[in-house]
Amino acid sequence: MDQTQNAESLHRLRSEALDAVLGKDFRVLDDGFVRVVDYMGTDDAIVQAARVSYGSGTKKLREDRALIRYLMRHAHTTPFEMCEIKLHVRVPMDCWRQWIRHRTANVNEYSTRYSVAIDAAQRTPPDQWRKQSKDNKQGSEGWMDETLGAKLSGEEKNLQEHARRVYEERLNLGVAREQARKDLPLSTYTESYWKVDLHNLLHFLWLRMDPHAQFEIREYANIIGNEIVGRWVPNTWQAFKDYRINGLVLSRIETELVRMLASGDEKGLLAYLAAEQLVRVKEGKPVLSGELKEFLAKLPKLGLKHTIEPLLARPESLAIFSV
């Protein structure tokens, strides 16, 4: 008996929208790019895995969308792992250092030990030099004066060109590539094949699309999310934006603070802030904890106006936190 007669007929799930841009360069920064090399699965694969069945089944598209949103909402992650994508990326080395910290992908990077380093380095326009953040040691805020920026950009260009000349001179003199490369700047571009499942890709995007992420890697994340994932798995992408990117999570402390703000319970609010050590007094002034600052930043999304800072400025309020 021919065993193939009992085999269920299957077909490979394809995304026409993603097929249309396979191999297309999505340009990032001044000389970087992201391109899709291959992929496996679509929104349908996520639904199949969740239902442990094959084929499109008898469920309607509306029900498939609702299921994906349910999975995203309740953090049922394994069905999203059924989809994978392979990208070819060109990225500055300093940006790649952040990227490669996500250890849930399969990676093969261009080797400057085996091949000559890529002759390209990311440059900063005069109006794009950022100031160091005063509150966040690993972040930036605001912009340098453009006149000073022009000076910095000129020095950057000279530094990169000098480093490249030294590197190529070493190679011409016969220095080993593995040693000649050691003084190349971190702005030098590298390339890599990066294969990752959808669940871990979404986690990468959640972190790297965040406004607090470094600008350069955020540019890559926005391209991958909006131009690639949005085409590939549109229902998943919309659910991800609704629940993760644009959603709001409140902790136990934050939920209680919202309740007190809504009820106008100022006395209880002050006592709670003190009990949870969310405010301290320094040189006669209230100092808000990072946790409290993050909470206050969430209130506009809830349509709430807070009166915490004026309340804390009262002398009788400061006495509570000075105990």
C-alpha positions in Angstrom: 0.0 0.0 0.0 1.3 3.4 -0.9 1.8 5.2 2.4 1.6 8.6 0.6 -2.1 8.1 0.1 -2.6 8.7 3.8 -0.4 11.7 4.0 -2.1 15.0 4.6 -1.5 17.5 1.9 0.4 20.5 3.2 1.6 23.7 1.6 4.2 26.2 2.7 2.7 29.3 4.3 3.8 32.4 2.5 3.5 36.1 3.0 3.0 37.9 -0.4 3.8 41.2 1.1 7.2 40.0 2.5 7.9 38.0 -0.7 7.7 41.3 -2.6 10.6 42.8 -0.6 12.9 39.7 -0.3 16.5 40.9 -0.9 15.4 44.6 -0.9 17.8 47.0 1.0 16.0 49.0 3.6 18.6 51.8 4.2 19.5 52.7 7.7 21.8 55.6 8.9 24.2 56.7 6.3 25.5 53.4 4.9 23.7 50.7 6.8 20.9 48.4 5.6 18.6 45.6 6.6 17.3 43.0 4.0 15.2 39.9 4.3 17.0 36.7 3.2 14.4 34.1 4.1 11.6 33.4 6.5 9.4 30.6 7.8 5.7 30.9 8.8 3.1 33.6 8.8 0.3 34.6 11.1 -1.4 31.4 10.1 1.5 29.3 11.5 1.0 31.0 14.9 -2.7 30.0 14.8 -1.9 26.5 13.6 0.5 26.0 16.5 -1.9 27.4 19.0 -4.6 25.0 17.8 -2.2 22.1 17.3 -3.6 21.5 13.8 -2.5 21.8 10.2 -3.9 23.8 7.3 -6.1 26.8 7.5 -8.9 24.9 9.2 -12.4 26.0 9.5 -11.8 29.1 11.6 -12.6 32.5 10.1 -10.0 35.2 9.6 -11.7 37.3 12.4 -11.3 34.4 14.8 -7.6 33.9 13.8 -7.0 37.6 14.5 -8.7 37.3 17.9 -6.7 34.2 18.8 -3.4 36.0 18.0 -4.4 39.0 20.1 -5.4 36.6 23.0 -1.9 34.9 22.8 -0.2 38.3 22.8 -2.3 39.7 25.6 -1.7 36.7 27.9 1.9 36.2 27.0 1.5 32.7 25.5 4.8 32.9 23.7 5.5 29.5 22.2 3.2 29.8 19.2 5.2 32.9 18.1 8.4 30.8 18.1 7.0 28.8 15.2 7.9 31.7 12.9 11.5 32.5 12.0 13.2 35.1 9.8 16.7 35.5 8.5 18.1 39.0 8.0 21.2 40.4 6.4 22.3 43.5 8.2 25.0 46.1 7.8 25.5 48.0 11.0 28.3 50.0 12.8 30.3 48.0 15.2 29.3 50.0 18.3 25.7 49.5 17.5 26.3 45.8 16.7 27.7 45.4 20.3 24.3 46.2 21.7 22.5 44.1 19.1 24.6 41.0 19.7 23.7 41.1 23.4 20.4 39.5 22.4 21.7 35.9 22.7 18.5 34.2 21.3 19.5 34.3 17.6 21.7 32.4 15.2 24.5 34.7 14.0 27.2 34.6 11.4 29.3 37.8 11.1 31.7 39.2 8.5 35.2 38.3 9.6 37.9 40.9 9.6 40.3 38.2 10.5 39.6 36.4 7.2 38.7 39.4 5.0 39.6 43.0 4.7 37.4 45.2 6.9 34.5 46.9 5.1 35.7 50.3 3.9 32.8 52.3 5.4 32.3 54.1 8.8 29.2 55.7 10.2 29.4 59.5 10.3 27.5 62.0 12.4 25.9 65.0 10.7 26.7 68.4 12.5 23.2 68.7 13.8 23.1 65.1 15.2 25.6 65.3 18.1 23.8 64.5 21.3 24.4 65.8 24.9 25.0 63.4 27.8 21.9 62.9 29.9 22.1 64.3 33.4 19.8 61.6 34.9 20.6 58.6 32.8 24.3 57.6 32.8 23.9 55.5 29.6 21.6 57.9 27.7 21.6 61.2 25.9 19.3 64.2 25.8 19.2 67.3 23.7 21.6 68.4 20.9 24.9 70.1 20.8 25.2 73.5 19.1 25.5 72.9 15.3 28.6 75.1 15.0 30.3 72.9 17.5 28.8 69.9 15.8 30.4 70.9 12.5 33.8 70.9 14.3 33.1 67.4 15.8 32.0 66.0 12.4 35.2 67.3 10.8 37.3 65.8 13.4 35.4 62.5 13.1 36.0 62.4 9.4 39.7 63.0 9.8 40.0 60.4 12.5 38.2 57.7 10.5 40.2 58.4 7.3 43.5 58.4 9.3 42.6 55.1 11.0 41.7 53.6 7.6 45.0 54.7 6.1 47.0 53.2 9.0 45.0 49.9 8.6 45.6 49.6 4.9 49.3 50.5 5.3 49.7 47.7 7.8 48.1 45.3 5.3 50.3 46.4 2.5 53.4 45.9 4.7 52.3 42.3 5.3 50.8 42.7 8.9 48.3 39.9 9.6 44.7 41.0 9.1 43.8 39.8 12.7 46.3 42.3 14.1 46.1 45.1 11.5 42.4 45.6 12.4 42.8 46.4 16.1 42.8 50.2 15.8 39.8 50.5 13.5 37.1 52.7 15.1 33.9 51.3 16.4 32.0 53.3 13.8 33.3 50.9 11.1 30.5 48.9 9.5 30.2 45.2 9.9 27.7 42.8 8.2 26.0 39.7 9.6 23.3 37.1 8.9 20.9 37.1 11.8 18.2 34.4 12.2 15.7 34.7 15.0 12.3 33.4 15.9 9.4 35.8 16.0 8.9 35.7 19.8 12.6 36.7 20.4 12.5 39.2 17.6 9.5 41.0 19.2 11.4 41.1 22.5 14.3 42.7 20.7 12.0 45.3 19.1 10.3 46.0 22.4 13.6 46.9 23.9 15.2 48.6 21.0 12.2 50.6 19.7 11.8 52.1 23.1 12.5 55.9 23.2 15.2 55.3 25.8 17.2 53.0 23.4 20.2 54.5 21.7 19.2 56.4 18.5 21.3 54.3 16.1 20.0 50.9 17.1 16.5 52.4 17.4 16.7 53.3 13.7 17.3 49.7 12.8 14.6 48.4 15.1 12.0 50.8 13.6 12.9 49.6 10.1 12.7 45.9 11.1 9.4 46.4 12.9 7.5 48.7 10.6 8.9 47.7 7.2 9.5 44.0 7.7 7.5 42.5 10.6 4.5 44.6 9.7 4.5 43.0 6.2 5.3 39.5 7.4 2.8 39.0 10.2 0.4 42.0 10.2 -2.0 40.6 12.8 0.8 39.8 15.2 2.4 43.2 14.5 -0.8 45.1 15.3 -1.3 43.1 18.5 2.3 43.7 19.5 1.9 47.5 19.0 -1.4 47.5 20.9 -0.3 45.5 23.9 3.5 46.0 24.1 4.6 49.1 22.4 1.6 51.3 23.1 0.2 49.4 26.1 0.6 50.3 29.7 1.6 48.1 32.6 1.0 49.2 36.2 2.7 47.7 39.2 1.0 47.1 42.6 2.4 50.4 43.8 1.4 52.3 40.7 -2.2 50.9 40.8 -2.5 52.1 44.4 -1.1 55.5 43.5 -3.7 55.8 40.7 -6.5 55.0 43.1 -5.3 57.6 45.6 -4.9 60.3 42.9 -8.3 59.6 41.5 -9.9 59.8 45.0 -8.0 62.9 46.0 -6.7 61.2 49.2 -3.7 63.5 49.8 -3.0 62.4 53.3 -3.1 58.7 52.3 -1.0 59.5 49.2 1.8 61.1 51.3 1.8 58.3 53.8 2.0 55.7 51.0 4.9 57.5 49.2 6.8 57.5 52.5 6.1 53.9 53.3 7.2 52.8 49.8 10.3 55.0 50.0 9.4 56.8 46.8 10.5 60.2 48.0 13.4 61.4 50.1 14.5 64.9 51.3 17.8 66.3 50.3 18.9 69.8 51.3 15.3 70.7 52.2 13.9 69.6 48.8 11.9 66.5 47.8 13.8 64.1 45.6 11.6 61.7 43.6 12.8 58.1 43.1 13.3 56.8 39.5 10.3 54.5 40.1 8.0 57.5 40.9 9.3 59.5 38.0 8.4 56.6 35.6 5.0 56.4 37.2 4.3 60.1 36.7 5.3 59.7 33.0 2.5 57.2 32.6 -0.3 59.4 33.9 -0.8 61.4 30.6 -1.7 58.2 28.8 -4.4 57.6 31.4 -5.7 61.1 31.1 -4.8 61.9 34.7 -3.4 65.1 36.0 -1.1 64.6 39.0 -0.6 67.0 41.9 2.2 65.1 43.5 5.1 67.6 43.1 3.1 70.7 44.3 1.9 68.6 47.2 5.5 67.5 48.1 6.6 71.1 48.1 4.5 71.9 51.2 6.5 72.2 54.4 4.2 69.8 56.2 4.7 67.3 53.5 8.5 67.4 53.7 8.2 66.7 57.4 6.7 63.3 56.6 9.7 62.3 54.5 12.3 63.7 56.9 11.4 61.2 59.7 
